[in-house]
């Protein structure tokens, strides 16, 4: 349940970012670094949640 809601949120975020991107041609390097850092953090969190979810499911299966 949680993973599907996260996926739908990410799809919405991606769409909104695509609409905004043409307006912002100039980005400061710090902003780029923050965005990259945020994406890496988000990826790590997603992987962690997925691992936690699979552990819970396998634990319930036993």
Buried (B, 14 or more C-beta within 10 A) or exposed (E): EEEEEBEEEEEEEEEEEEEEEEEEEEEEEEEEEEEEEEEEEEEEEBEEEEEEEEEEEEEEEE
